[in-house]
Amino acid sequence: MGLVALLLILALLVGGLGLFIEGLKWLLIIALVLFVASFFTGWRGRSVV
């Protein structure tokens, strides 16, 4: 019974860690897209003036 509980806890930890890393990856992609969009918007705004 202890082995089953240990395996269950390890599976939850590894799964949670994988979900956390996946979330960070999507957050990085969204941040990069927003950074590039704001860079080009700001560059276009400065070049007009």
Buried (B, 14 or more C-beta within 10 A) or exposed (E): EEEEEEEEEEEEEEEEEEEEEEEEEEEEEEEEEEEEEEEEEEEEEEEEE
